[in-house]
């Protein structure tokens, strides 16, 4: 299996549906934040992404560079 698949599956167990039906939000530090299954509304995914972007905006530029 793929290393990314194995890692994400170890963090969020459960069936990963083929063809990108299962989505994962990964933080800028490489740590998985949340898993979304196929039936999850896009509005929920968008809220999660926005929350992660807001966290990044709240950091100083120096902290952002250190994460990247």
Predicted model as a PDB file, atoms N, CA, C, CB and O in Angstrom, pLDDT in the B-factor column:
MODEL        1                                                                  
ATOM      1  N   UNK A   1       0.830  -1.193   0.000  1.00 64.00           N  
ATOM      2  CA  UNK A   1       0.000   0.000   0.000  1.00 64.00           C  
ATOM      3  C   UNK A   1       0.876   1.259   0.000  1.00 64.00           C  
ATOM      4  CB  UNK A   1      -0.945  -0.003   1.218  1.00 64.00           C  
ATOM      5  O   UNK A   1       2.058   1.214   0.342  1.00 64.00           O  
ATOM      6  N   UNK A   2       0.289   2.333  -0.377  1.00 82.00           N  
ATOM      7  CA  UNK A   2       0.932   3.629  -0.435  1.00 82.00           C  
ATOM      8  C   UNK A   2       1.222   4.142   0.978  1.00 82.00           C  
ATOM      9  CB  UNK A   2       0.056   4.626  -1.204  1.00 82.00           C  
ATOM     10  O   UNK A   2       0.411   3.954   1.884  1.00 82.00           O  
ATOM     11  N   UNK A   3       2.372   4.788   1.167  1.00 87.00           N  
ATOM     12  CA  UNK A   3       2.744   5.306   2.493  1.00 87.00           C  
ATOM     13  C   UNK A   3       1.752   6.333   3.022  1.00 87.00           C  
ATOM     14  CB  UNK A   3       4.125   5.926   2.439  1.00 87.00           C  
ATOM     15  O   UNK A   3       1.424   6.324   4.208  1.00 87.00           O  
ATOM     16  N   UNK A   4       1.273   7.218   2.152  1.00 82.00           N  
ATOM     17  CA  UNK A   4       0.296   8.225   2.592  1.00 82.00           C  
ATOM     18  C   UNK A   4      -0.993   7.545   3.045  1.00 82.00           C  
ATOM     19  CB  UNK A   4      -0.002   9.237   1.454  1.00 82.00           C  
ATOM     20  O   UNK A   4      -1.563   7.908   4.074  1.00 82.00           O  
ATOM     21  N   UNK A   5      -1.447   6.566   2.281  1.00 81.00           N  
ATOM     22  CA  UNK A   5      -2.651   5.818   2.651  1.00 81.00           C  
ATOM     23  C   UNK A   5      -2.463   5.147   4.008  1.00 81.00           C  
ATOM     24  CB  UNK A   5      -2.990   4.761   1.575  1.00 81.00           C  
ATOM     25  O   UNK A   5      -3.325   5.255   4.881  1.00 81.00           O  
ATOM     26  N   UNK A   6      -1.350   4.463   4.183  1.00 84.00           N  
ATOM     27  CA  UNK A   6      -1.091   3.768   5.451  1.00 84.00           C  
ATOM     28  C   UNK A   6      -1.082   4.730   6.626  1.00 84.00           C  
ATOM     29  CB  UNK A   6       0.237   3.023   5.387  1.00 84.00           C  
ATOM     30  O   UNK A   6      -1.647   4.436   7.679  1.00 84.00           O  
ATOM     31  N   UNK A   7      -0.439   5.882   6.448  1.00 85.00           N  
ATOM     32  CA  UNK A   7      -0.368   6.862   7.526  1.00 85.00           C  
ATOM     33  C   UNK A   7      -1.758   7.402   7.867  1.00 85.00           C  
ATOM     34  CB  UNK A   7       0.568   8.013   7.138  1.00 85.00           C  
ATOM     35  O   UNK A   7      -2.156   7.416   9.032  1.00 85.00           O  
ATOM     36  N   UNK A   8      -2.489   7.846   6.849  1.00 85.00           N  
ATOM     37  CA  UNK A   8      -3.820   8.406   7.097  1.00 85.00           C  
ATOM     38  C   UNK A   8      -4.762   7.364   7.676  1.00 85.00           C  
ATOM     39  CB  UNK A   8      -4.407   8.973   5.809  1.00 85.00           C  
ATOM     40  O   UNK A   8      -5.583   7.675   8.539  1.00 85.00           O  
ATOM     41  N   UNK A   9      -4.646   6.135   7.208  1.00 83.00           N  
ATOM     42  CA  UNK A   9      -5.501   5.069   7.717  1.00 83.00           C  
ATOM     43  C   UNK A   9      -5.170   4.748   9.176  1.00 83.00           C  
ATOM     44  CB  UNK A   9      -5.355   3.812   6.851  1.00 83.00           C  
ATOM     45  O   UNK A   9      -6.050   4.336   9.930  1.00 83.00           O  
ATOM     46  N   UNK A  10      -3.915   4.932   9.579  1.00 88.00           N  
ATOM     47  CA  UNK A  10      -3.543   4.678  10.977  1.00 88.00           C  
ATOM     48  C   UNK A  10      -4.080   5.781  11.895  1.00 88.00           C  
ATOM     49  CB  UNK A  10      -2.006   4.574  11.115  1.00 88.00           C  
ATOM     50  O   UNK A  10      -4.401   5.523  13.055  1.00 88.00           O  
ATOM     51  N   UNK A  11      -4.177   6.999  11.376  1.00 89.00           N  
ATOM     52  CA  UNK A  11      -4.683   8.121  12.172  1.00 89.00           C  
ATOM     53  C   UNK A  11      -6.207   8.099  12.228  1.00 89.00           C  
ATOM     54  CB  UNK A  11      -4.193   9.460  11.591  1.00 89.00           C  
ATOM     55  O   UNK A  11      -6.798   8.322  13.284  1.00 89.00           O  
ATOM     56  N   UNK A  12      -6.837   7.831  11.089  1.00 86.00           N  
ATOM     57  CA  UNK A  12      -8.301   7.784  10.983  1.00 86.00           C  
ATOM     58  C   UNK A  12      -8.713   6.419  10.436  1.00 86.00           C  
ATOM     59  CB  UNK A  12      -8.839   8.936  10.063  1.00 86.00           C  
ATOM     60  O   UNK A  12      -8.917   6.273   9.231  1.00 86.00           O  
ATOM     61  N   UNK A  13      -8.839   5.414  11.313  1.00 84.00           N  
ATOM     62  CA  UNK A  13      -9.202   4.076  10.839  1.00 84.00           C  
ATOM     63  C   UNK A  13     -10.575   4.068  10.161  1.00 84.00           C  
ATOM     64  CB  UNK A  13      -9.193   3.084  12.006  1.00 84.00           C  
ATOM     65  O   UNK A  13     -11.408   4.949  10.375  1.00 84.00           O  
ATOM     66  N   UNK A  14     -10.767   3.074   9.363  1.00 82.00           N  
ATOM     67  CA  UNK A  14     -12.034   2.912   8.651  1.00 82.00           C  
ATOM     68  C   UNK A  14     -11.767   2.743   7.170  1.00 82.00           C  
ATOM     69  CB  UNK A  14     -12.967   4.115   8.897  1.00 82.00           C  
ATOM     70  O   UNK A  14     -10.643   2.927   6.703  1.00 82.00           O  
ATOM     71  N   UNK A  15     -12.774   2.404   6.461  1.00 79.00           N  
ATOM     72  CA  UNK A  15     -12.657   2.164   5.025  1.00 79.00           C  
ATOM     73  C   UNK A  15     -12.418   3.481   4.294  1.00 79.00           C  
ATOM     74  CB  UNK A  15     -13.924   1.465   4.481  1.00 79.00           C  
ATOM     75  O   UNK A  15     -13.134   4.460   4.504  1.00 79.00           O  
ATOM     76  N   UNK A  16     -11.415   3.491   3.442  1.00 77.00           N  
ATOM     77  CA  UNK A  16     -11.149   4.646   2.587  1.00 77.00           C  
ATOM     78  C   UNK A  16     -11.724   4.310   1.223  1.00 77.00           C  
ATOM     79  CB  UNK A  16      -9.602   4.987   2.505  1.00 77.00           C  
ATOM     80  O   UNK A  16     -11.275   3.376   0.558  1.00 77.00           O  
ATOM     81  N   UNK A  17     -12.713   5.075   0.817  1.00 72.00           N  
ATOM     82  CA  UNK A  17     -13.414   4.805  -0.425  1.00 72.00           C  
ATOM     83  C   UNK A  17     -12.562   5.237  -1.611  1.00 72.00           C  
ATOM     84  CB  UNK A  17     -14.772   5.520  -0.446  1.00 72.00           C  
ATOM     85  O   UNK A  17     -11.899   6.273  -1.574  1.00 72.00           O  
ATOM     86  N   UNK A  18     -12.593   4.433  -2.651  1.00 70.00           N  
ATOM     87  CA  UNK A  18     -11.823   4.656  -3.862  1.00 70.00           C  
ATOM     88  C   UNK A  18     -12.246   5.932  -4.578  1.00 70.00           C  
ATOM     89  CB  UNK A  18     -11.965   3.474  -4.790  1.00 70.00           C  
ATOM     90  O   UNK A  18     -13.361   6.419  -4.392  1.00 70.00           O  
ATOM     91  N   UNK A  19     -11.361   6.461  -5.386  1.00 67.00           N  
ATOM     92  CA  UNK A  19     -11.624   7.580  -6.288  1.00 67.00           C  
ATOM     93  C   UNK A  19     -11.911   8.891  -5.547  1.00 67.00           C  
ATOM     94  CB  UNK A  19     -12.791   7.243  -7.188  1.00 67.00           C  
ATOM     95  O   UNK A  19     -12.800   9.648  -5.937  1.00 67.00           O  
ATOM     96  N   UNK A  20     -11.171   9.145  -4.504  1.00 69.00           N  
ATOM     97  CA  UNK A  20     -11.204  10.416  -3.789  1.00 69.00           C  
ATOM     98  C   UNK A  20     -12.536  10.721  -3.112  1.00 69.00           C  
ATOM     99  CB  UNK A  20     -10.877  11.514  -4.730  1.00 69.00           C  
ATOM    100  O   UNK A  20     -12.846  11.884  -2.853  1.00 69.00           O  
ATOM    101  N   UNK A  21     -13.320   9.695  -2.826  1.00 81.00           N  
ATOM    102  CA  UNK A  21     -14.580   9.925  -2.116  1.00 81.00           C  
ATOM    103  C   UNK A  21     -14.311  10.267  -0.660  1.00 81.00           C  
ATOM    104  CB  UNK A  21     -15.496   8.689  -2.214  1.00 81.00           C  
ATOM    105  O   UNK A  21     -15.055  11.042  -0.059  1.00 81.00           O  
ATOM    106  N   UNK A  22     -13.257   9.700  -0.084  1.00 87.00           N  
ATOM    107  CA  UNK A  22     -12.853  10.038   1.275  1.00 87.00           C  
ATOM    108  C   UNK A  22     -11.836  11.171   1.177  1.00 87.00           C  
ATOM    109  CB  UNK A  22     -12.257   8.789   2.034  1.00 87.00           C  
ATOM    110  O   UNK A  22     -10.882  11.096   0.402  1.00 87.00           O  
ATOM    111  N   UNK A  23     -12.052  12.229   1.975  1.00 90.00           N  
ATOM    112  CA  UNK A  23     -11.163  13.387   1.939  1.00 90.00           C  
ATOM    113  C   UNK A  23     -10.526  13.586   3.299  1.00 90.00           C  
ATOM    114  CB  UNK A  23     -11.924  14.656   1.509  1.00 90.00           C  
ATOM    115  O   UNK A  23     -11.139  13.309   4.330  1.00 90.00           O  
ATOM    116  N   UNK A  24      -9.295  14.068   3.295  1.00 91.00           N  
ATOM    117  CA  UNK A  24      -8.573  14.344   4.527  1.00 91.00           C  
ATOM    118  C   UNK A  24      -8.086  15.786   4.490  1.00 91.00           C  
ATOM    119  CB  UNK A  24      -7.385  13.356   4.718  1.00 91.00           C  
ATOM    120  O   UNK A  24      -7.627  16.272   3.456  1.00 91.00           O  
ATOM    121  N   UNK A  25      -8.189  16.458   5.621  1.00 93.00           N  
ATOM    122  CA  UNK A  25      -7.604  17.788   5.757  1.00 93.00           C  
ATOM    123  C   UNK A  25      -6.322  17.607   6.554  1.00 93.00           C  
ATOM    124  CB  UNK A  25      -8.597  18.812   6.459  1.00 93.00           C  
ATOM    125  O   UNK A  25      -6.331  17.059   7.656  1.00 93.00           O  
ATOM    126  N   UNK A  26      -5.227  18.073   5.981  1.00 91.00           N  
ATOM    127  CA  UNK A  26      -3.908  17.960   6.600  1.00 91.00           C  
ATOM    128  C   UNK A  26      -3.429  19.365   6.929  1.00 91.00           C  
ATOM    129  CB  UNK A  26      -2.890  17.214   5.662  1.00 91.00           C  
ATOM    130  O   UNK A  26      -3.459  20.251   6.075  1.00 91.00           O  
ATOM    131  N   UNK A  27      -2.986  19.570   8.170  1.00 87.00           N  
ATOM    132  CA  UNK A  27      -2.487  20.875   8.583  1.00 87.00           C  
ATOM    133  C   UNK A  27      -1.150  21.200   7.950  1.00 87.00           C  
ATOM    134  CB  UNK A  27      -2.369  20.934  10.082  1.00 87.00           C  
ATOM    135  O   UNK A  27      -0.508  20.312   7.388  1.00 87.00           O  
ATOM    136  N   UNK A  28      -0.711  22.444   8.025  1.00 81.00           N  
ATOM    137  CA  UNK A  28       0.561  22.835   7.417  1.00 81.00           C  
ATOM    138  C   UNK A  28       1.761  22.154   8.059  1.00 81.00           C  
ATOM    139  CB  UNK A  28       0.729  24.327   7.503  1.00 81.00           C  
ATOM    140  O   UNK A  28       2.849  22.124   7.483  1.00 81.00           O  
ATOM    141  N   UNK A  29       1.559  21.606   9.256  1.00 82.00           N  
ATOM    142  CA  UNK A  29       2.632  20.886   9.926  1.00 82.00           C  
ATOM    143  C   UNK A  29       2.665  19.413   9.529  1.00 82.00           C  
ATOM    144  CB  UNK A  29       2.482  21.011  11.430  1.00 82.00           C  
ATOM    145  O   UNK A  29       3.500  18.655  10.023  1.00 82.00           O  
ATOM    146  N   UNK A  30       1.751  19.001   8.631  1.00 86.00           N  
ATOM    147  CA  UNK A  30       1.720  17.622   8.167  1.00 86.00           C  
ATOM    148  C   UNK A  30       0.878  16.695   9.013  1.00 86.00           C  
ATOM    149  CB  UNK A  30       3.088  17.097   8.106  1.00 86.00           C  
ATOM    150  O   UNK A  30       0.801  15.498   8.738  1.00 86.00           O  
ATOM    151  N   UNK A  31       0.247  17.235  10.041  1.00 89.00           N  
ATOM    152  CA  UNK A  31      -0.577  16.414  10.932  1.00 89.00           C  
ATOM    153  C   UNK A  31      -2.016  16.412  10.422  1.00 89.00           C  
ATOM    154  CB  UNK A  31      -0.513  16.941  12.401  1.00 89.00           C  
ATOM    155  O   UNK A  31      -2.599  17.473  10.199  1.00 89.00           O  
ATOM    156  N   UNK A  32      -2.591  15.219  10.237  1.00 92.00           N  
ATOM    157  CA  UNK A  32      -3.984  15.145   9.789  1.00 92.00           C  
ATOM    158  C   UNK A  32      -4.922  15.786  10.802  1.00 92.00           C  
ATOM    159  CB  UNK A  32      -4.392  13.690   9.549  1.00 92.00           C  
ATOM    160  O   UNK A  32      -4.798  15.561  12.006  1.00 92.00           O  
ATOM    161  N   UNK A  33      -5.862  16.588  10.304  1.00 94.00           N  
ATOM    162  CA  UNK A  33      -6.787  17.329  11.143  1.00 94.00           C  
ATOM    163  C   UNK A  33      -8.134  16.622  11.223  1.00 94.00           C  
ATOM    164  CB  UNK A  33      -6.964  18.747  10.614  1.00 94.00           C  
ATOM    165  O   UNK A  33      -8.691  16.431  12.303  1.00 94.00           O  
ATOM    166  N   UNK A  34      -8.646  16.238  10.051  1.00 94.00           N  
ATOM    167  CA  UNK A  34      -9.977  15.641  10.030  1.00 94.00           C  
ATOM    168  C   UNK A  34     -10.165  14.811   8.773  1.00 94.00           C  
ATOM    169  CB  UNK A  34     -11.059  16.724  10.120  1.00 94.00           C  
ATOM    170  O   UNK A  34      -9.537  15.042   7.740  1.00 94.00           O  
ATOM    171  N   UNK A  35     -11.054  13.833   8.903  1.00 94.00           N  
ATOM    172  CA  UNK A  35     -11.416  12.971   7.783  1.00 94.00           C  
ATOM    173  C   UNK A  35     -12.881  13.224   7.435  1.00 94.00           C  
ATOM    174  CB  UNK A  35     -11.170  11.462   8.125  1.00 94.00           C  
ATOM    175  O   UNK A  35     -13.723  13.387   8.318  1.00 94.00           O  
ATOM    176  N   UNK A  36     -13.168  13.254   6.143  1.00 93.00           N  
ATOM    177  CA  UNK A  36     -14.533  13.430   5.667  1.00 93.00           C  
ATOM    178  C   UNK A  36     -14.874  12.299   4.706  1.00 93.00           C  
ATOM    179  CB  UNK A  36     -14.711  14.811   4.980  1.00 93.00           C  
ATOM    180  O   UNK A  36     -14.123  12.023   3.771  1.00 93.00           O  
ATOM    181  N   UNK A  37     -15.990  11.657   4.938  1.00 89.00           N  
ATOM    182  CA  UNK A  37     -16.428  10.589   4.054  1.00 89.00           C  
ATOM    183  C   UNK A  37     -17.252  11.147   2.907  1.00 89.00           C  
ATOM    184  CB  UNK A  37     -17.233   9.548   4.828  1.00 89.00           C  
ATOM    185  O   UNK A  37     -17.558  12.340   2.874  1.00 89.00           O  
ATOM    186  N   UNK A  38     -17.608  10.290   1.977  1.00 85.00           N  
ATOM    187  CA  UNK A  38     -18.244  10.683   0.721  1.00 85.00           C  
ATOM    188  C   UNK A  38     -19.529  11.493   0.912  1.00 85.00           C  
ATOM    189  CB  UNK A  38     -18.546   9.458  -0.089  1.00 85.00           C  
ATOM    190  O   UNK A  38     -19.808  12.397   0.126  1.00 85.00           O  
ATOM    191  N   UNK A  39     -20.297  11.184   1.927  1.00 88.00           N  
ATOM    192  CA  UNK A  39     -21.595  11.843   2.090  1.00 88.00           C  
ATOM    193  C   UNK A  39     -21.524  13.133   2.906  1.00 88.00           C  
ATOM    194  CB  UNK A  39     -22.561  10.895   2.744  1.00 88.00           C  
ATOM    195  O   UNK A  39     -22.551  13.761   3.164  1.00 88.00           O  
ATOM    196  N   UNK A  40     -20.338  13.521   3.305  1.00 91.00           N  
ATOM    197  CA  UNK A  40     -20.167  14.746   4.088  1.00 91.00           C  
ATOM    198  C   UNK A  40     -20.451  15.961   3.209  1.00 91.00           C  
ATOM    199  CB  UNK A  40     -18.734  14.827   4.684  1.00 91.00           C  
ATOM    200  O   UNK A  40     -19.922  16.051   2.101  1.00 91.00           O  
ATOM    201  N   UNK A  41     -21.268  16.890   3.675  1.00 94.00           N  
ATOM    202  CA  UNK A  41     -21.544  18.091   2.876  1.00 94.00           C  
ATOM    203  C   UNK A  41     -20.283  18.943   2.703  1.00 94.00           C  
ATOM    204  CB  UNK A  41     -22.658  18.927   3.536  1.00 94.00           C  
ATOM    205  O   UNK A  41     -19.469  19.076   3.617  1.00 94.00           O  
ATOM    206  N   UNK A  42     -20.149  19.504   1.524  1.00 94.00           N  
ATOM    207  CA  UNK A  42     -18.984  20.345   1.254  1.00 94.00           C  
ATOM    208  C   UNK A  42     -18.911  21.543   2.190  1.00 94.00           C  
ATOM    209  CB  UNK A  42     -19.009  20.821  -0.183  1.00 94.00           C  
ATOM    210  O   UNK A  42     -17.825  22.067   2.438  1.00 94.00           O  
ATOM    211  N   UNK A  43     -20.042  21.979   2.707  1.00 96.00           N  
ATOM    212  CA  UNK A  43     -20.014  23.118   3.638  1.00 96.00           C  
ATOM    213  C   UNK A  43     -19.240  22.768   4.900  1.00 96.00           C  
ATOM    214  CB  UNK A  43     -21.445  23.555   4.004  1.00 96.00           C  
ATOM    215  O   UNK A  43     -18.552  23.626   5.454  1.00 96.00           O  
ATOM    216  N   UNK A  44     -19.337  21.532   5.363  1.00 96.00           N  
ATOM    217  CA  UNK A  44     -18.577  21.104   6.548  1.00 96.00           C  
ATOM    218  C   UNK A  44     -17.079  21.050   6.252  1.00 96.00           C  
ATOM    219  CB  UNK A  44     -19.068  19.725   7.032  1.00 96.00           C  
ATOM    220  O   UNK A  44     -16.255  21.418   7.089  1.00 96.00           O  
ATOM    221  N   UNK A  45     -16.744  20.592   5.066  1.00 95.00           N  
ATOM    222  CA  UNK A  45     -15.329  20.535   4.676  1.00 95.00           C  
ATOM    223  C   UNK A  45     -14.780  21.951   4.562  1.00 95.00           C  
ATOM    224  CB  UNK A  45     -15.149  19.768   3.330  1.00 95.00           C  
ATOM    225  O   UNK A  45     -13.670  22.233   5.015  1.00 95.00           O  
ATOM    226  N   UNK A  46     -15.560  22.834   3.959  1.00 96.00           N  
ATOM    227  CA  UNK A  46     -15.145  24.224   3.821  1.00 96.00           C  
ATOM    228  C   UNK A  46     -14.925  24.878   5.187  1.00 96.00           C  
ATOM    229  CB  UNK A  46     -16.187  25.009   3.024  1.00 96.00           C  
ATOM    230  O   UNK A  46     -13.968  25.632   5.361  1.00 96.00           O  
ATOM    231  N   UNK A  47     -15.795  24.599   6.151  1.00 96.00           N  
ATOM    232  CA  UNK A  47     -15.634  25.158   7.510  1.00 96.00           C  
ATOM    233  C   UNK A  47     -14.333  24.678   8.143  1.00 96.00           C  
ATOM    234  CB  UNK A  47     -16.831  24.763   8.409  1.00 96.00           C  
ATOM    235  O   UNK A  47     -13.628  25.453   8.791  1.00 96.00           O  
ATOM    236  N   UNK A  48     -14.018  23.408   7.954  1.00 95.00           N  
ATOM    237  CA  UNK A  48     -12.778  22.860   8.505  1.00 95.00           C  
ATOM    238  C   UNK A  48     -11.567  23.522   7.850  1.00 95.00           C  
ATOM    239  CB  UNK A  48     -12.725  21.329   8.308  1.00 95.00           C  
ATOM    240  O   UNK A  48     -10.624  23.916   8.536  1.00 95.00           O  
ATOM    241  N   UNK A  49     -11.595  23.642   6.536  1.00 94.00           N  
ATOM    242  CA  UNK A  49     -10.494  24.293   5.828  1.00 94.00           C  
ATOM    243  C   UNK A  49     -10.330  25.750   6.269  1.00 94.00           C  
ATOM    244  CB  UNK A  49     -10.725  24.227   4.314  1.00 94.00           C  
ATOM    245  O   UNK A  49      -9.214  26.227   6.471  1.00 94.00           O  
ATOM    246  N   UNK A  50     -11.455  26.443   6.415  1.00 95.00           N  
ATOM    247  CA  UNK A  50     -11.397  27.846   6.835  1.00 95.00           C  
ATOM    248  C   UNK A  50     -10.823  27.970   8.245  1.00 95.00           C  
ATOM    249  CB  UNK A  50     -12.795  28.483   6.777  1.00 95.00           C  
ATOM    250  O   UNK A  50     -10.046  28.883   8.523  1.00 95.00           O  
ATOM    251  N   UNK A  51     -11.202  27.061   9.125  1.00 94.00           N  
ATOM    252  CA  UNK A  51     -10.677  27.076  10.502  1.00 94.00           C  
ATOM    253  C   UNK A  51      -9.165  26.877  10.497  1.00 94.00           C  
ATOM    254  CB  UNK A  51     -11.356  25.977  11.362  1.00 94.00           C  
ATOM    255  O   UNK A  51      -8.452  27.531  11.258  1.00 94.00           O  
ATOM    256  N   UNK A  52      -8.675  25.987   9.653  1.00 91.00           N  
ATOM    257  CA  UNK A  52      -7.227  25.765   9.567  1.00 91.00           C  
ATOM    258  C   UNK A  52      -6.526  26.987   8.987  1.00 91.00           C  
ATOM    259  CB  UNK A  52      -6.920  24.525   8.711  1.00 91.00           C  
ATOM    260  O   UNK A  52      -5.448  27.358   9.453  1.00 91.00           O  
ATOM    261  N   UNK A  53      -7.119  27.613   7.983  1.00 90.00           N  
ATOM    262  CA  UNK A  53      -6.534  28.830   7.421  1.00 90.00           C  
ATOM    263  C   UNK A  53      -6.529  29.960   8.443  1.00 90.00           C  
ATOM    264  CB  UNK A  53      -7.300  29.261   6.168  1.00 90.00           C  
ATOM    265  O   UNK A  53      -5.572  30.732   8.517  1.00 90.00           O  
ATOM    266  N   UNK A  54      -7.588  30.056   9.225  1.00 90.00           N  
ATOM    267  CA  UNK A  54      -7.659  31.095  10.265  1.00 90.00           C  
ATOM    268  C   UNK A  54      -6.568  30.887  11.313  1.00 90.00           C  
ATOM    269  CB  UNK A  54      -9.051  31.093  10.940  1.00 90.00           C  
ATOM    270  O   UNK A  54      -5.976  31.854  11.792  1.00 90.00           O  
ATOM    271  N   UNK A  55      -6.303  29.643  11.668  1.00 88.00           N  
ATOM    272  CA  UNK A  55      -5.219  29.352  12.627  1.00 88.00           C  
ATOM    273  C   UNK A  55      -3.881  29.808  12.051  1.00 88.00           C  
ATOM    274  CB  UNK A  55      -5.169  27.829  12.968  1.00 88.00           C  
ATOM    275  O   UNK A  55      -3.044  30.371  12.756  1.00 88.00           O  
ATOM    276  N   UNK A  56      -3.699  29.556  10.765  1.00 84.00           N  
ATOM    277  CA  UNK A  56      -2.448  29.936  10.112  1.00 84.00           C  
ATOM    278  C   UNK A  56      -2.308  31.458  10.049  1.00 84.00           C  
ATOM    279  CB  UNK A  56      -2.378  29.335   8.696  1.00 84.00           C  
ATOM    280  O   UNK A  56      -1.219  31.993  10.255  1.00 84.00           O  
ATOM    281  N   UNK A  57      -3.407  32.151   9.765  1.00 82.00           N  
ATOM    282  CA  UNK A  57      -3.385  33.619   9.705  1.00 82.00           C  
ATOM    283  C   UNK A  57      -3.071  34.225  11.069  1.00 82.00           C  
ATOM    284  CB  UNK A  57      -4.731  34.154   9.194  1.00 82.00           C  
ATOM    285  O   UNK A  57      -2.476  35.300  11.148  1.00 82.00           O  
ATOM    286  N   UNK A  58      -3.467  33.544  12.143  1.00 81.00           N  
ATOM    287  CA  UNK A  58      -3.258  34.056  13.492  1.00 81.00           C  
ATOM    288  C   UNK A  58      -1.794  33.963  13.925  1.00 81.00           C  
ATOM    289  CB  UNK A  58      -4.133  33.299  14.473  1.00 81.00           C  
ATOM    290  O   UNK A  58      -1.385  34.622  14.882  1.00 81.00           O  
ATOM    291  N   UNK A  59      -1.014  33.156  13.232  1.00 75.00           N  
ATOM    292  CA  UNK A  59       0.398  33.005  13.585  1.00 75.00           C  
ATOM    293  C   UNK A  59       1.207  34.152  13.001  1.00 75.00           C  
ATOM    294  CB  UNK A  59       0.946  31.652  13.085  1.00 75.00           C  
ATOM    295  O   UNK A  59       0.812  34.787  12.023  1.00 75.00           O  
ATOM    296  N   UNK A  60       2.345  34.397  13.627  1.00 67.00           N  
ATOM    297  CA  UNK A  60       3.242  35.427  13.095  1.00 67.00           C  
ATOM    298  C   UNK A  60       3.897  34.886  11.824  1.00 67.00           C  
ATOM    299  CB  UNK A  60       4.327  35.842  14.156  1.00 67.00           C  
ATOM    300  O   UNK A  60       3.985  33.673  11.635  1.00 67.00           O  
ATOM    301  N   UNK A  61       4.356  35.789  10.955  1.00 67.00           N  
ATOM    302  CA  UNK A  61       5.028  35.332   9.730  1.00 67.00           C  
ATOM    303  C   UNK A  61       6.209  34.396  10.018  1.00 67.00           C  
ATOM    304  CB  UNK A  61       5.517  36.535   8.930  1.00 67.00           C  
ATOM    305  O   UNK A  61       6.465  33.470   9.249  1.00 67.00           O  
ATOM    306  N   UNK A  62       6.909  34.629  11.095  1.00 65.00           N  
ATOM    307  CA  UNK A  62       8.051  33.794  11.455  1.00 65.00           C  
ATOM    308  C   UNK A  62       7.589  32.368  11.762  1.00 65.00           C  
ATOM    309  CB  UNK A  62       8.799  34.391  12.667  1.00 65.00           C  
ATOM    310  O   UNK A  62       8.240  31.406  11.355  1.00 65.00           O  
ATOM    311  N   UNK A  63       6.459  32.227  12.484  1.00 61.00           N  
ATOM    312  CA  UNK A  63       5.925  30.904  12.787  1.00 61.00           C  
ATOM    313  C   UNK A  63       5.478  30.185  11.520  1.00 61.00           C  
ATOM    314  CB  UNK A  63       4.758  31.015  13.765  1.00 61.00           C  
ATOM    315  O   UNK A  63       5.662  28.976  11.386  1.00 61.00           O  
ATOM    316  N   UNK A  64       4.894  30.931  10.598  1.00 58.00           N  
ATOM    317  CA  UNK A  64       4.423  30.322   9.344  1.00 58.00           C  
ATOM    318  C   UNK A  64       5.594  29.803   8.544  1.00 58.00           C  
ATOM    319  CB  UNK A  64       3.617  31.333   8.506  1.00 58.00           C  
ATOM    320  O   UNK A  64       5.512  28.709   7.987  1.00 58.00           O  
ATOM    321  N   UNK A  65       6.687  30.553   8.467  1.00 60.00           N  
ATOM    322  CA  UNK A  65       7.874  30.121   7.752  1.00 60.00           C  
ATOM    323  C   UNK A  65       8.463  28.877   8.397  1.00 60.00           C  
ATOM    324  CB  UNK A  65       8.910  31.240   7.709  1.00 60.00           C  
ATOM    325  O   UNK A  65       8.916  27.975   7.693  1.00 60.00           O  
ATOM    326  N   UNK A  66       8.465  28.811   9.720  1.00 60.00           N  
ATOM    327  CA  UNK A  66       9.013  27.657  10.424  1.00 60.00           C  
ATOM    328  C   UNK A  66       8.207  26.401  10.133  1.00 60.00           C  
ATOM    329  CB  UNK A  66       9.049  27.918  11.924  1.00 60.00           C  
ATOM    330  O   UNK A  66       8.776  25.311  10.071  1.00 60.00           O  
ATOM    331  N   UNK A  67       6.896  26.528   9.954  1.00 54.00           N  
ATOM    332  CA  UNK A  67       6.042  25.382   9.668  1.00 54.00           C  
ATOM    333  C   UNK A  67       6.271  24.919   8.239  1.00 54.00           C  
ATOM    334  CB  UNK A  67       4.556  25.731   9.895  1.00 54.00           C  
ATOM    335  O   UNK A  67       6.345  23.720   7.972  1.00 54.00           O  
ATOM    336  N   UNK A  68       6.384  25.875   7.317  1.00 52.00           N  
ATOM    337  CA  UNK A  68       6.543  25.529   5.902  1.00 52.00           C  
ATOM    338  C   UNK A  68       7.905  24.915   5.698  1.00 52.00           C  
ATOM    339  CB  UNK A  68       6.363  26.768   4.991  1.00 52.00           C  
ATOM    340  O   UNK A  68       8.255  24.546   4.577  1.00 52.00           O  
TER     341      UNK A  68                                                      
ENDMDL                                                                          
END                                                                             
